Amino acid sequence: MKRTYLGEFEEIVLLAVVMQEGNAYGVAVTHLITEQTNRSVRLNQVHAALHRLEEKGMVTSHLGESTAERGGRRKRLFTITAYGEQTLLDIQAIRSQFMRLLPRTLKPSLNL
């Protein structure tokens, strides 16, 4: 399979999907990213990223059960695929390799 690259925001959205262990949906992912990164994130940005990740085969989705709290509407729940997991592991390995190669003089200022 051809390697697909992720942008920084897509990577964060993918990590948020993993953290929610099968209960990830747009609003929950948006709140988690806002809490963990202290950055302003709009729901439509998260939905667009989730759609791209699904097109790339890194997440799958299905409709959950309808709930009274949502007026009977169903949530679209996202889960990571094996390909998405492998992509995150590849990203982590590449970043770790680069960090190991940083000059010793730079590591203290980066708290490494």
Disulfide bonds with the S-S distance in Angstrom:
none
